Amino acid sequence: MGRVPSSSAYRAAAVLSLVLGLLFVPAIGHAGPTPAADDAPARLERGETVVYDQTLESKGHRYVGGVTYTLIDASPGELLSLFEDVSAYKQVLPRTKQARLIGMNDGDRFVELRQGNSMVETSYTIRVHQEPDTGGSGTVFRFWLDRTKPHGIEDAWGYFRLEPVADGPTGAPRVLLTYGILVDIGPGLVRDMFEERLREMALTVPQRVRQYALAHFRTGGRA
């Protein structure tokens, strides 16, 4: 039997696998530079994702990611069904080869993700918590890395907020999707070389959700 790799060796190999897997994914609707505040509503109406990049350094961690806003042509119930369906994660998360529910605890879902390409891949587990939006009539899905299981990144956490808004020009219901994510891939050469590319890929998720809605929901199809 071969020697079990150390946790640091596992993390280095897994991060490199994740990076190599994501590098070959074309960006979908990335908004580029931070937009002017007065331009955001018009961009949302055009179907664009408004992106605000964020970088946070705290207690030895360096997190990169951002907050995004996207109008989705779907009803709140339709989008709820997407986020409650673990099998759909494979289509809305970049380079995800498998998404598998491995457990429940207090209503939270533990989802194992396997990502990469035909040559390299890595796996890690996220915990997904669903709660009402205390600031409105929507729903929030919070997620964070389960560090008790093997993981190829140092840390990650974020959320999706689904907020019903006024119907669009076609009369179909719409949801304002707010998505935030921060990822620490750990120190070293991988961070220095690929951190910004990983940020860019992470922020493509809202446009993937929008495309999923257009392809799978009756509301999105009408729109």
NORMOBEL-V732166 format. One record per pair of residues at least 24 apart in sequence whose ideal C-beta (glycine too) atoms are under 10 Angstrom apart, sorted by the first residue. I is the first residue (numbers start at 1). J is the second residue. D is the distance in Angstrom with one decimal. If there is no record, write none. Layout:
i=I j=J d=D
i=I j=J d=D
//
This chain:
i=7 j=150 d=8.3
i=7 j=151 d=9.4
i=8 j=186 d=9.3
i=10 j=122 d=9.3
i=10 j=150 d=6.5
i=10 j=151 d=8.8
i=10 j=152 d=7.2
i=11 j=122 d=9.5
i=11 j=150 d=8.8
i=11 j=151 d=7.4
i=11 j=152 d=5.7
i=11 j=153 d=7.6
i=11 j=154 d=7.5
i=11 j=185 d=9.3
i=11 j=186 d=6.3
i=11 j=188 d=9.7
i=11 j=190 d=9.8
i=12 j=152 d=8.5
i=12 j=186 d=8.1
i=12 j=188 d=7.2
i=12 j=189 d=9.3
i=12 j=190 d=7.5
i=13 j=120 d=8.6
i=13 j=122 d=7.8
i=13 j=152 d=7.4
i=14 j=115 d=9.8
i=14 j=116 d=9.5
i=14 j=120 d=9.3
i=14 j=121 d=8.9
i=14 j=122 d=3.9
i=14 j=123 d=7.7
i=14 j=124 d=7.6
i=14 j=150 d=7.7
i=14 j=151 d=7.3
i=14 j=152 d=2.3
i=14 j=153 d=7.5
i=14 j=185 d=9.9
i=14 j=186 d=9.8
i=15 j=122 d=7.4
i=15 j=151 d=9.6
i=15 j=152 d=5.1
i=15 j=153 d=6.1
i=15 j=154 d=8.4
i=15 j=185 d=5.4
i=15 j=186 d=6.2
i=15 j=188 d=8.3
i=15 j=189 d=10.0
i=15 j=190 d=5.0
i=15 j=191 d=8.5
i=15 j=194 d=8.8
i=15 j=198 d=9.3
i=16 j=120 d=7.3
i=16 j=122 d=8.5
i=16 j=152 d=8.4
i=16 j=185 d=9.9
i=16 j=188 d=9.8
i=16 j=189 d=9.1
i=16 j=190 d=5.9
i=16 j=194 d=8.9
i=17 j=115 d=8.2
i=17 j=116 d=5.3
i=17 j=117 d=8.9
i=17 j=119 d=8.7
i=17 j=120 d=3.9
i=17 j=121 d=5.6
i=17 j=122 d=4.2
i=17 j=123 d=9.3
i=17 j=152 d=6.7
i=18 j=94 d=10.0
i=18 j=95 d=8.2
i=18 j=115 d=6.0
i=18 j=116 d=6.8
i=18 j=120 d=8.3
i=18 j=121 d=8.2
i=18 j=122 d=4.8
i=18 j=123 d=9.7
i=18 j=124 d=8.6
i=18 j=152 d=5.7
i=18 j=153 d=6.9
i=18 j=183 d=9.9
i=18 j=185 d=7.8
i=18 j=190 d=8.9
i=18 j=194 d=9.2
i=18 j=198 d=7.8
i=18 j=201 d=9.7
i=19 j=116 d=9.6
i=19 j=120 d=8.9
i=19 j=122 d=9.3
i=19 j=152 d=9.6
i=19 j=185 d=7.8
i=19 j=190 d=5.8
i=19 j=191 d=9.7
i=19 j=193 d=8.0
i=19 j=194 d=4.6
i=19 j=195 d=9.3
i=19 j=197 d=7.4
i=19 j=198 d=6.6
i=19 j=201 d=9.5
i=20 j=95 d=9.6
i=20 j=116 d=7.2
i=20 j=117 d=6.9
i=20 j=119 d=7.0
i=20 j=120 d=4.9
i=20 j=121 d=9.2
i=20 j=122 d=9.5
i=20 j=190 d=9.9
i=20 j=194 d=8.9
i=21 j=94 d=8.3
i=21 j=95 d=4.6
i=21 j=96 d=9.4
i=21 j=97 d=8.6
i=21 j=114 d=10.0
i=21 j=115 d=5.6
i=21 j=116 d=3.6
i=21 j=117 d=4.7
i=21 j=118 d=9.3
i=21 j=119 d=8.4
i=21 j=120 d=6.1
i=21 j=121 d=6.3
i=21 j=122 d=7.5
i=21 j=201 d=9.5
i=22 j=94 d=5.9
i=22 j=95 d=5.5
i=22 j=115 d=7.7
i=22 j=116 d=8.5
i=22 j=117 d=8.8
i=22 j=194 d=8.2
i=22 j=197 d=6.9
i=22 j=198 d=6.3
i=22 j=200 d=9.0
i=22 j=201 d=4.6
i=22 j=202 d=8.7
i=22 j=204 d=9.8
i=23 j=95 d=9.3
i=23 j=117 d=8.8
i=23 j=194 d=7.3
i=23 j=197 d=6.4
i=23 j=198 d=9.1
i=23 j=201 d=8.4
i=24 j=95 d=7.8
i=24 j=116 d=9.8
i=24 j=117 d=5.8
i=24 j=118 d=9.7
i=24 j=119 d=9.5
i=25 j=94 d=4.9
i=25 j=95 d=5.3
i=25 j=115 d=10.0
i=25 j=117 d=8.7
i=25 j=197 d=9.7
i=25 j=200 d=9.7
i=25 j=201 d=6.0
i=25 j=204 d=7.8
i=26 j=94 d=9.7
i=26 j=201 d=9.8
i=26 j=204 d=8.9
i=27 j=94 d=9.4
i=27 j=197 d=9.4
i=27 j=200 d=5.9
i=27 j=201 d=7.2
i=27 j=203 d=8.8
i=27 j=204 d=5.7
i=27 j=207 d=8.9
i=28 j=94 d=8.6
i=28 j=201 d=9.4
i=28 j=203 d=9.7
i=28 j=204 d=4.6
i=28 j=205 d=9.0
i=28 j=206 d=9.2
i=28 j=207 d=4.5
i=28 j=208 d=6.1
i=28 j=210 d=9.0
i=28 j=211 d=7.3
i=29 j=68 d=9.9
i=29 j=70 d=8.5
i=29 j=203 d=9.4
i=29 j=204 d=6.8
i=29 j=206 d=7.9
i=29 j=207 d=3.6
i=29 j=208 d=8.7
i=29 j=210 d=7.8
i=29 j=211 d=8.7
i=30 j=68 d=9.6
i=30 j=199 d=9.7
i=30 j=200 d=5.7
i=30 j=201 d=8.8
i=30 j=203 d=6.2
i=30 j=204 d=6.1
i=30 j=207 d=7.9
i=31 j=66 d=9.6
i=31 j=68 d=7.6
i=31 j=69 d=9.6
i=31 j=70 d=9.6
i=31 j=203 d=8.0
i=31 j=206 d=9.6
i=31 j=207 d=9.2
i=32 j=200 d=9.6
i=34 j=66 d=8.8
i=35 j=69 d=9.9
i=40 j=69 d=7.0
i=41 j=69 d=9.7
i=41 j=71 d=9.7
i=43 j=69 d=9.0
i=43 j=70 d=9.9
i=43 j=71 d=9.7
i=44 j=69 d=6.4
i=44 j=70 d=7.2
i=44 j=71 d=4.9
i=44 j=165 d=9.5
i=44 j=174 d=9.8
i=44 j=176 d=7.9
i=45 j=71 d=7.1
i=45 j=168 d=8.4
i=45 j=169 d=8.7
i=46 j=71 d=9.3
i=47 j=71 d=7.1
i=47 j=72 d=9.7
i=47 j=73 d=8.7
i=47 j=207 d=9.0
i=47 j=210 d=7.3
i=47 j=214 d=9.8
i=47 j=223 d=9.5
i=48 j=206 d=10.0
i=48 j=207 d=8.6
i=48 j=210 d=9.8
i=49 j=177 d=8.9
i=49 j=179 d=8.5
i=49 j=203 d=7.7
i=49 j=204 d=8.4
i=49 j=205 d=9.2
i=49 j=206 d=4.8
i=49 j=207 d=5.4
i=49 j=209 d=9.6
i=49 j=210 d=7.7
i=50 j=178 d=10.0
i=50 j=206 d=9.3
i=51 j=179 d=9.6
i=51 j=199 d=9.9
i=51 j=200 d=9.4
i=51 j=203 d=5.5
i=51 j=204 d=9.7
i=51 j=206 d=8.6
i=52 j=180 d=9.2
i=52 j=203 d=9.5
i=53 j=196 d=9.2
i=53 j=199 d=6.9
i=53 j=200 d=9.3
i=53 j=203 d=7.8
i=54 j=180 d=8.0
i=54 j=181 d=9.0
i=54 j=182 d=6.8
i=54 j=199 d=9.0
i=55 j=182 d=8.7
i=55 j=195 d=9.2
i=55 j=196 d=9.9
i=55 j=199 d=8.5
i=56 j=182 d=6.1
i=56 j=184 d=9.0
i=57 j=184 d=9.5
i=58 j=182 d=10.0
i=58 j=184 d=9.6
i=60 j=154 d=9.5
i=60 j=184 d=9.3
i=60 j=187 d=8.8
i=61 j=154 d=6.8
i=61 j=155 d=6.2
i=61 j=182 d=9.1
i=61 j=184 d=4.7
i=61 j=186 d=9.1
i=61 j=187 d=9.6
i=62 j=154 d=8.8
i=62 j=155 d=9.9
i=62 j=182 d=9.7
i=62 j=183 d=9.6
i=62 j=184 d=5.9
i=62 j=185 d=8.6
i=62 j=186 d=8.9
i=62 j=187 d=7.8
i=62 j=191 d=7.2
i=62 j=195 d=8.1
i=63 j=154 d=9.2
i=63 j=155 d=7.3
i=63 j=156 d=8.3
i=63 j=157 d=8.5
i=63 j=181 d=9.1
i=63 j=182 d=3.8
i=63 j=183 d=6.4
i=63 j=184 d=5.0
i=63 j=185 d=9.5
i=63 j=199 d=9.8
i=64 j=181 d=9.1
i=64 j=182 d=7.0
i=64 j=183 d=6.2
i=64 j=184 d=7.9
i=64 j=185 d=8.1
i=64 j=191 d=8.9
i=64 j=195 d=5.6
i=64 j=196 d=7.4
i=64 j=198 d=7.1
i=64 j=199 d=4.5
i=64 j=200 d=9.8
i=64 j=202 d=8.2
i=64 j=203 d=9.9
i=65 j=156 d=8.4
i=65 j=157 d=9.2
i=65 j=158 d=6.9
i=65 j=179 d=9.6
i=65 j=180 d=7.1
i=65 j=181 d=4.2
i=65 j=182 d=4.1
i=65 j=183 d=5.6
i=65 j=184 d=9.5
i=65 j=198 d=9.0
i=65 j=199 d=6.1
i=65 j=202 d=5.8
i=65 j=203 d=7.2
i=66 j=158 d=9.7
i=66 j=179 d=8.8
i=66 j=180 d=7.2
i=66 j=181 d=7.1
i=66 j=182 d=8.2
i=66 j=199 d=7.0
i=66 j=200 d=9.7
i=66 j=202 d=8.0
i=66 j=203 d=5.5
i=67 j=158 d=9.2
i=67 j=159 d=9.4
i=67 j=161 d=9.9
i=67 j=178 d=6.9
i=67 j=179 d=7.2
i=67 j=180 d=4.4
i=67 j=181 d=8.4
i=67 j=182 d=9.6
i=67 j=203 d=9.1
i=68 j=177 d=8.0
i=68 j=178 d=7.2
i=68 j=179 d=4.8
i=68 j=180 d=7.5
i=68 j=181 d=8.6
i=68 j=202 d=9.7
i=68 j=203 d=5.8
i=68 j=204 d=9.4
i=68 j=205 d=7.9
i=68 j=206 d=4.9
i=68 j=207 d=8.9
i=69 j=161 d=9.6
i=69 j=163 d=9.9
i=69 j=176 d=6.5
i=69 j=177 d=7.3
i=69 j=178 d=5.6
i=69 j=179 d=8.0
i=69 j=206 d=7.9
i=70 j=175 d=9.0
i=70 j=176 d=7.6
i=70 j=177 d=4.8
i=70 j=178 d=8.2
i=70 j=179 d=7.3
i=70 j=205 d=9.4
i=70 j=206 d=4.0
i=70 j=207 d=6.9
i=70 j=209 d=7.2
i=70 j=210 d=5.8
i=70 j=213 d=10.0
i=71 j=165 d=7.1
i=71 j=168 d=7.6
i=71 j=174 d=5.4
i=71 j=175 d=7.5
i=71 j=176 d=6.0
i=71 j=177 d=7.6
i=71 j=206 d=9.8
i=71 j=210 d=8.2
i=71 j=223 d=10.0
i=72 j=162 d=8.3
i=72 j=165 d=9.6
i=72 j=173 d=9.6
i=72 j=174 d=6.5
i=72 j=175 d=4.8
i=72 j=176 d=7.8
i=72 j=177 d=5.1
i=72 j=206 d=8.1
i=72 j=209 d=6.4
i=72 j=210 d=5.5
i=72 j=211 d=10.0
i=72 j=212 d=9.1
i=72 j=213 d=5.2
i=72 j=214 d=9.0
i=72 j=217 d=9.0
i=72 j=219 d=9.0
i=72 j=220 d=7.6
i=72 j=223 d=9.4
i=73 j=167 d=10.0
i=73 j=168 d=6.6
i=73 j=170 d=8.1
i=73 j=172 d=5.8
i=73 j=173 d=8.1
i=73 j=174 d=5.9
i=73 j=175 d=8.5
i=73 j=210 d=7.7
i=73 j=213 d=6.0
i=73 j=214 d=6.8
i=73 j=217 d=7.8
i=73 j=219 d=5.7
i=73 j=220 d=4.5
i=73 j=221 d=8.7
i=73 j=222 d=7.8
i=73 j=223 d=3.6
i=74 j=162 d=9.1
i=74 j=172 d=8.4
i=74 j=173 d=7.1
i=74 j=174 d=7.3
i=74 j=175 d=5.7
i=74 j=177 d=9.0
i=74 j=209 d=8.8
i=74 j=210 d=8.7
i=74 j=212 d=9.0
i=74 j=213 d=4.3
i=74 j=214 d=8.8
i=74 j=216 d=9.0
i=74 j=217 d=4.9
i=74 j=218 d=9.1
i=74 j=219 d=5.0
i=74 j=220 d=5.4
i=74 j=223 d=8.6
i=75 j=164 d=8.1
i=75 j=172 d=8.3
i=75 j=173 d=4.4
i=75 j=174 d=8.5
i=75 j=175 d=7.4
i=75 j=213 d=9.6
i=75 j=217 d=7.6
i=75 j=218 d=8.8
i=75 j=219 d=5.4
i=75 j=220 d=9.5
i=76 j=137 d=8.5
i=76 j=138 d=7.2
i=76 j=139 d=7.3
i=76 j=162 d=6.0
i=76 j=163 d=8.5
i=76 j=164 d=5.1
i=76 j=165 d=10.0
i=76 j=173 d=7.4
i=76 j=174 d=9.6
i=76 j=175 d=5.8
i=77 j=173 d=9.1
i=77 j=175 d=9.8
i=77 j=217 d=9.5
i=77 j=219 d=9.6
i=78 j=162 d=10.0
i=78 j=173 d=8.4
i=78 j=175 d=8.3
i=78 j=213 d=6.9
i=78 j=216 d=8.2
i=78 j=217 d=4.4
i=78 j=218 d=7.9
i=78 j=219 d=6.0
i=78 j=220 d=7.8
i=79 j=138 d=9.7
i=79 j=139 d=8.4
i=79 j=141 d=9.9
i=79 j=160 d=8.8
i=79 j=162 d=5.2
i=79 j=164 d=9.6
i=79 j=173 d=9.9
i=79 j=175 d=5.3
i=79 j=177 d=7.3
i=79 j=209 d=7.7
i=79 j=212 d=9.4
i=79 j=213 d=7.1
i=79 j=217 d=8.2
i=79 j=219 d=9.5
i=79 j=220 d=9.9
i=80 j=130 d=8.7
i=80 j=138 d=10.0
i=80 j=139 d=6.3
i=80 j=141 d=9.2
i=80 j=162 d=6.9
i=80 j=175 d=9.5
i=81 j=216 d=9.2
i=81 j=217 d=8.5
i=82 j=160 d=9.7
i=82 j=162 d=9.5
i=82 j=209 d=7.0
i=82 j=212 d=6.4
i=82 j=213 d=7.5
i=82 j=216 d=7.9
i=82 j=217 d=8.3
i=83 j=109 d=9.7
i=83 j=128 d=8.0
i=83 j=130 d=7.6
i=83 j=139 d=8.2
i=83 j=141 d=5.1
i=83 j=143 d=9.9
i=83 j=160 d=6.4
i=83 j=162 d=7.7
i=83 j=209 d=8.9
i=84 j=109 d=8.5
i=84 j=128 d=9.3
i=84 j=130 d=7.7
i=84 j=141 d=8.8
i=86 j=110 d=9.9
i=86 j=111 d=5.5
i=86 j=112 d=9.4
i=86 j=113 d=9.7
i=86 j=128 d=8.5
i=88 j=209 d=9.3
i=88 j=212 d=6.8
i=88 j=216 d=8.3
i=89 j=113 d=7.0
i=89 j=126 d=9.3
i=89 j=128 d=9.3
i=90 j=114 d=9.3
i=90 j=115 d=9.7
i=91 j=208 d=7.1
i=91 j=209 d=9.2
i=91 j=211 d=8.5
i=91 j=212 d=5.6
i=91 j=215 d=8.7
i=91 j=216 d=8.8
i=92 j=160 d=10.0
i=92 j=204 d=9.6
i=92 j=205 d=6.1
i=92 j=206 d=9.0
i=92 j=207 d=9.5
i=92 j=208 d=4.5
i=92 j=209 d=5.2
i=92 j=210 d=9.4
i=92 j=211 d=8.4
i=92 j=212 d=5.5
i=92 j=213 d=9.8
i=93 j=126 d=9.9
i=93 j=201 d=9.7
i=93 j=202 d=9.2
i=93 j=204 d=9.5
i=93 j=205 d=6.5
i=93 j=208 d=7.5
i=93 j=209 d=9.9
i=94 j=198 d=9.7
i=94 j=200 d=9.9
i=94 j=201 d=5.0
i=94 j=202 d=7.7
i=94 j=203 d=10.0
i=94 j=204 d=6.1
i=94 j=205 d=7.4
i=94 j=208 d=7.4
i=95 j=121 d=8.6
i=95 j=201 d=8.0
i=97 j=121 d=6.3
i=97 j=123 d=9.4
i=98 j=123 d=8.2
i=99 j=126 d=9.6
i=100 j=125 d=9.4
i=101 j=128 d=9.5
i=102 j=146 d=9.5
i=102 j=149 d=8.7
i=103 j=127 d=9.4
i=103 j=146 d=9.6
i=105 j=129 d=9.8
i=107 j=131 d=9.3
i=108 j=142 d=9.2
i=108 j=143 d=9.5
i=108 j=146 d=10.0
i=109 j=141 d=9.4
i=109 j=143 d=9.1
i=110 j=146 d=6.3
i=110 j=148 d=10.0
i=110 j=149 d=8.4
i=111 j=143 d=8.2
i=111 j=146 d=9.1
i=112 j=146 d=9.0
i=112 j=149 d=7.9
i=112 j=150 d=9.8
i=115 j=152 d=9.1
i=116 j=152 d=9.9
i=121 j=152 d=9.7
i=122 j=150 d=9.1
i=122 j=151 d=8.7
i=122 j=152 d=4.2
i=122 j=153 d=8.4
i=123 j=149 d=8.8
i=123 j=150 d=6.9
i=123 j=151 d=8.3
i=123 j=152 d=7.6
i=124 j=149 d=7.2
i=124 j=150 d=7.0
i=124 j=151 d=4.1
i=124 j=152 d=5.9
i=124 j=153 d=6.6
i=124 j=156 d=8.2
i=125 j=149 d=4.5
i=125 j=150 d=8.1
i=125 j=151 d=7.2
i=126 j=151 d=9.4
i=126 j=156 d=7.5
i=126 j=157 d=8.8
i=126 j=158 d=9.3
i=127 j=157 d=9.5
i=128 j=159 d=9.9
i=128 j=160 d=9.4
i=129 j=159 d=9.1
i=130 j=160 d=9.7
i=131 j=159 d=9.7
i=133 j=161 d=6.0
i=133 j=162 d=7.8
i=133 j=163 d=6.7
i=133 j=178 d=9.6
i=135 j=161 d=8.7
i=135 j=163 d=8.8
i=136 j=161 d=8.6
i=136 j=162 d=9.9
i=136 j=163 d=5.6
i=136 j=164 d=8.5
i=136 j=176 d=9.7
i=137 j=162 d=9.8
i=137 j=163 d=7.3
i=137 j=164 d=6.2
i=138 j=162 d=4.9
i=138 j=163 d=3.8
i=138 j=164 d=6.5
i=138 j=165 d=9.5
i=138 j=175 d=7.8
i=138 j=176 d=8.1
i=138 j=177 d=9.6
i=138 j=178 d=8.8
i=139 j=163 d=8.5
i=139 j=164 d=9.7
i=139 j=175 d=9.6
i=140 j=178 d=8.9
i=141 j=179 d=9.7
i=142 j=180 d=9.6
i=143 j=181 d=8.6
i=144 j=182 d=9.9
i=145 j=183 d=8.8
i=145 j=184 d=9.2
i=152 j=185 d=8.5
i=152 j=186 d=8.8
i=153 j=183 d=6.3
i=153 j=184 d=6.9
i=153 j=185 d=5.1
i=153 j=186 d=6.6
i=153 j=190 d=9.8
i=153 j=198 d=9.0
i=154 j=183 d=8.4
i=154 j=184 d=4.2
i=154 j=185 d=6.3
i=154 j=186 d=4.0
i=154 j=187 d=8.2
i=154 j=191 d=9.3
i=155 j=182 d=8.2
i=155 j=183 d=7.4
i=155 j=184 d=4.4
i=155 j=185 d=9.0
i=155 j=186 d=8.6
i=156 j=181 d=7.2
i=156 j=182 d=7.0
i=156 j=183 d=4.5
i=156 j=184 d=7.1
i=156 j=185 d=8.7
i=156 j=202 d=8.8
i=157 j=181 d=7.6
i=157 j=182 d=6.1
i=157 j=183 d=8.5
i=157 j=184 d=9.5
i=158 j=182 d=6.4
i=158 j=183 d=8.3
i=158 j=202 d=8.4
i=158 j=205 d=9.2
i=160 j=205 d=8.6
i=160 j=206 d=8.7
i=160 j=209 d=8.2
i=162 j=209 d=9.9
i=167 j=219 d=9.9
i=168 j=219 d=9.5
i=168 j=222 d=9.9
i=168 j=223 d=6.5
i=169 j=223 d=8.9
i=170 j=219 d=9.3
i=170 j=222 d=6.4
i=170 j=223 d=5.5
i=171 j=222 d=8.6
i=171 j=223 d=9.5
i=172 j=217 d=9.7
i=172 j=218 d=9.0
i=172 j=219 d=4.9
i=172 j=220 d=8.1
i=172 j=221 d=9.4
i=172 j=222 d=5.3
i=172 j=223 d=5.0
i=173 j=219 d=5.9
i=173 j=223 d=9.5
i=174 j=213 d=9.9
i=174 j=219 d=8.3
i=174 j=220 d=9.8
i=174 j=223 d=8.2
i=175 j=209 d=9.7
i=175 j=213 d=8.7
i=175 j=219 d=9.4
i=177 j=205 d=9.4
i=177 j=206 d=5.7
i=177 j=209 d=6.2
i=177 j=210 d=7.9
i=177 j=213 d=9.3
i=178 j=206 d=8.7
i=179 j=203 d=8.0
i=179 j=205 d=6.0
i=179 j=206 d=5.0
i=179 j=209 d=7.9
i=181 j=205 d=7.6
//
